Structure formats: structure tokens, C-alpha cells
């Protein structure tokens, strides 16, 4: 698969299916365009390396935020599962203790 970033074609291979690889490539290209546009507001001809570094930092920041949210979700699921299991066990034990 080939992606064009800042006028430069980059060819890469992926173990993912073609549509997923295309989505990743498009995301990178779109992020580069967004960063380039932001940089152009401050500098008429922004440095390509700076654009790419800022793009990498932006994508990494998004990744870390999603990773943090994912960890919080896993923690919440774990806590709710334990609470549910405890409630079910308490309910089962109270029914077992009832006289017949």
C-alpha cells in the first residue's frame, strides 16, 4: 500500500486487511494535513520534519488518552463484575439459609 505524505510517497506492507490498512494510512495523511495547516498559521513554509514530529506527537497523545480510557473501562468492568458476583453470592447464601 502506498500513502502520500507531504508530497512524498511511502509504500508499506501490513498484516492487516486492506481496508484497515487504508484507514490507518488515511488517518495518518489526514493528521499530517491538519498539523501542516496549523503550522502554516504560524510559519508560511513550515519544516516538514517539524510537521511529522508534531503529527507523531499528536497521534501518540491520542493513543495514550485512549489507552488510559481503556484501562479505566477495564477497571470499571472488573469492579462491577466483583460487585455483581458478591451480590449474587450473598443472595444465594441468604436463600440457602432460609428454612424450608
C-alpha positions as protocol buffer text, in pm:
chain_id: "A"
residue {
  index: 1
  type: UNK
  ca { x: 0 y: 0 z: 0 }
}
residue {
  index: 2
  type: UNK
  ca { x: 124 y: 348 z: -78 }
}
residue {
  index: 3
  type: UNK
  ca { x: 43 y: 668 z: 107 }
}
residue {
  index: 4
  type: UNK
  ca { x: 144 y: 1019 z: 11 }
}
residue {
  index: 5
  type: UNK
  ca { x: 259 y: 1242 z: 296 }
}
residue {
  index: 6
  type: UNK
  ca { x: 379 y: 1595 z: 230 }
}
residue {
  index: 7
  type: UNK
  ca { x: 414 y: 1517 z: -138 }
}
residue {
  index: 8
  type: UNK
  ca { x: 632 y: 1212 z: -71 }
}
residue {
  index: 9
  type: UNK
  ca { x: 502 y: 862 z: -148 }
}
residue {
  index: 10
  type: UNK
  ca { x: 559 y: 596 z: 118 }
}
residue {
  index: 11
  type: UNK
  ca { x: 498 y: 230 z: 44 }
}
residue {
  index: 12
  type: UNK
  ca { x: 441 y: -17 z: 325 }
}
residue {
  index: 13
  type: UNK
  ca { x: 320 y: -370 z: 385 }
}
residue {
  index: 14
  type: UNK
  ca { x: 75 y: -465 z: 655 }
}
residue {
  index: 15
  type: UNK
  ca { x: -52 y: -784 z: 812 }
}
residue {
  index: 16
  type: UNK
  ca { x: -395 y: -620 z: 846 }
}
residue {
  index: 17
  type: UNK
  ca { x: -659 y: -642 z: 577 }
}
residue {
  index: 18
  type: UNK
  ca { x: -653 y: -382 z: 302 }
}
residue {
  index: 19
  type: UNK
  ca { x: -944 y: -174 z: 432 }
}
residue {
  index: 20
  type: UNK
  ca { x: -791 y: -146 z: 779 }
}
residue {
  index: 21
  type: UNK
  ca { x: -451 y: -56 z: 633 }
}
residue {
  index: 22
  type: UNK
  ca { x: -616 y: 207 z: 413 }
}
residue {
  index: 23
  type: UNK
  ca { x: -799 y: 351 z: 715 }
}
residue {
  index: 24
  type: UNK
  ca { x: -470 y: 378 z: 908 }
}
residue {
  index: 25
  type: UNK
  ca { x: -292 y: 535 z: 611 }
}
residue {
  index: 26
  type: UNK
  ca { x: -576 y: 782 z: 557 }
}
residue {
  index: 27
  type: UNK
  ca { x: -575 y: 874 z: 927 }
}
residue {
  index: 28
  type: UNK
  ca { x: -203 y: 948 z: 917 }
}
residue {
  index: 29
  type: UNK
  ca { x: -238 y: 1152 z: 597 }
}
residue {
  index: 30
  type: UNK
  ca { x: -533 y: 1349 z: 737 }
}
residue {
  index: 31
  type: UNK
  ca { x: -348 y: 1416 z: 1062 }
}
residue {
  index: 32
  type: UNK
  ca { x: -43 y: 1538 z: 871 }
}
residue {
  index: 33
  type: UNK
  ca { x: -264 y: 1774 z: 668 }
}
residue {
  index: 34
  type: UNK
  ca { x: -427 y: 1907 z: 985 }
}
residue {
  index: 35
  type: UNK
  ca { x: -90 y: 1965 z: 1156 }
}
residue {
  index: 36
  type: UNK
  ca { x: 51 y: 2126 z: 840 }
}
residue {
  index: 37
  type: UNK
  ca { x: -247 y: 2361 z: 828 }
}
residue {
  index: 38
  type: UNK
  ca { x: -199 y: 2453 z: 1194 }
}
residue {
  index: 39
  type: UNK
  ca { x: 174 y: 2511 z: 1143 }
}
residue {
  index: 40
  type: UNK
  ca { x: 107 y: 2723 z: 833 }
}
residue {
  index: 41
  type: UNK
  ca { x: -81 y: 2971 z: 1052 }
}
residue {
  index: 42
  type: UNK
  ca { x: 246 y: 3047 z: 1235 }
}
residue {
  index: 43
  type: UNK
  ca { x: 500 y: 2994 z: 957 }
}
residue {
  index: 44
  type: UNK
  ca { x: 443 y: 3039 z: 582 }
}
residue {
  index: 45
  type: UNK
  ca { x: 663 y: 2738 z: 497 }
}
residue {
  index: 46
  type: UNK
  ca { x: 670 y: 2502 z: 794 }
}
residue {
  index: 47
  type: UNK
  ca { x: 954 y: 2250 z: 817 }
}
residue {
  index: 48
  type: UNK
  ca { x: 847 y: 1901 z: 703 }
}
residue {
  index: 49
  type: UNK
  ca { x: 1033 y: 1733 z: 990 }
}
residue {
  index: 50
  type: UNK
  ca { x: 855 y: 1954 z: 1242 }
}
residue {
  index: 51
  type: UNK
  ca { x: 520 y: 1867 z: 1085 }
}
residue {
  index: 52
  type: UNK
  ca { x: 596 y: 1496 z: 1100 }
}
residue {
  index: 53
  type: UNK
  ca { x: 721 y: 1517 z: 1460 }
}
residue {
  index: 54
  type: UNK
  ca { x: 412 y: 1712 z: 1567 }
}
residue {
  index: 55
  type: UNK
  ca { x: 195 y: 1460 z: 1385 }
}
residue {
  index: 56
  type: UNK
  ca { x: 366 y: 1174 z: 1567 }
}
residue {
  index: 57
  type: UNK
  ca { x: 323 y: 1354 z: 1899 }
}
residue {
  index: 58
  type: UNK
  ca { x: -46 y: 1421 z: 1830 }
}
residue {
  index: 59
  type: UNK
  ca { x: -118 y: 1060 z: 1733 }
}
residue {
  index: 60
  type: UNK
  ca { x: 80 y: 932 z: 2033 }
}
residue {
  index: 61
  type: UNK
  ca { x: -110 y: 1165 z: 2264 }
}
residue {
  index: 62
  type: UNK
  ca { x: -439 y: 1033 z: 2125 }
}
residue {
  index: 63
  type: UNK
  ca { x: -314 y: 678 z: 2172 }
}
residue {
  index: 64
  type: UNK
  ca { x: -217 y: 738 z: 2534 }
}
residue {
  index: 65
  type: UNK
  ca { x: -554 y: 901 z: 2606 }
}
residue {
  index: 66
  type: UNK
  ca { x: -739 y: 605 z: 2453 }
}
residue {
  index: 67
  type: UNK
  ca { x: -513 y: 363 z: 2641 }
}
residue {
  index: 68
  type: UNK
  ca { x: -592 y: 543 z: 2968 }
}
residue {
  index: 69
  type: UNK
  ca { x: -966 y: 532 z: 2895 }
}
residue {
  index: 70
  type: UNK
  ca { x: -939 y: 164 z: 2805 }
}
residue {
  index: 71
  type: UNK
  ca { x: -761 y: 86 z: 3133 }
}
residue {
  index: 72
  type: UNK
  ca { x: -1029 y: 279 z: 3324 }
}
residue {
  index: 73
  type: UNK
  ca { x: -1301 y: 88 z: 3141 }
}
residue {
  index: 74
  type: UNK
  ca { x: -1136 y: -244 z: 3227 }
}
residue {
  index: 75
  type: UNK
  ca { x: -1109 y: -135 z: 3591 }
}
residue {
  index: 76
  type: UNK
  ca { x: -1476 y: -31 z: 3595 }
}
residue {
  index: 77
  type: UNK
  ca { x: -1583 y: -363 z: 3440 }
}
residue {
  index: 78
  type: UNK
  ca { x: -1373 y: -553 z: 3692 }
}
residue {
  index: 79
  type: UNK
  ca { x: -1519 y: -358 z: 3985 }
}
residue {
  index: 80
  type: UNK
  ca { x: -1876 y: -403 z: 3861 }
}
residue {
  index: 81
  type: UNK
  ca { x: -1819 y: -773 z: 3798 }
}
residue {
  index: 82
  type: UNK
  ca { x: -1687 y: -824 z: 4152 }
}
residue {
  index: 83
  type: UNK
  ca { x: -1979 y: -629 z: 4298 }
}
residue {
  index: 84
  type: UNK
  ca { x: -2229 y: -828 z: 4091 }
}
residue {
  index: 85
  type: UNK
  ca { x: -2069 y: -1158 z: 4186 }
}
residue {
  index: 86
  type: UNK
  ca { x: -2072 y: -1059 z: 4555 }
}
residue {
  index: 87
  type: UNK
  ca { x: -2439 y: -960 z: 4532 }
}
residue {
  index: 88
  type: UNK
  ca { x: -2528 y: -1290 z: 4362 }
}
residue {
  index: 89
  type: UNK
  ca { x: -2334 y: -1491 z: 4618 }
}
residue {
  index: 90
  type: UNK
  ca { x: -2498 y: -1302 z: 4906 }
}
residue {
  index: 91
  type: UNK
  ca { x: -2840 y: -1362 z: 4754 }
}
residue {
  index: 92
  type: UNK
  ca { x: -2766 y: -1731 z: 4701 }
}
residue {
  index: 93
  type: UNK
  ca { x: -2638 y: -1771 z: 5057 }
}
residue {
  index: 94
  type: UNK
  ca { x: -2943 y: -1597 z: 5204 }
}
residue {
  index: 95
  type: UNK
  ca { x: -3174 y: -1832 z: 5010 }
}
residue {
  index: 96
  type: UNK
  ca { x: -2973 y: -2133 z: 5130 }
}
residue {
  index: 97
  type: UNK
  ca { x: -3010 y: -2014 z: 5491 }
}
residue {
  index: 98
  type: UNK
  ca { x: -3391 y: -1979 z: 5469 }
}
residue {
  index: 99
  type: UNK
  ca { x: -3582 y: -2261 z: 5642 }
}
residue {
  index: 100
  type: UNK
  ca { x: -3781 y: -2489 z: 5419 }
}
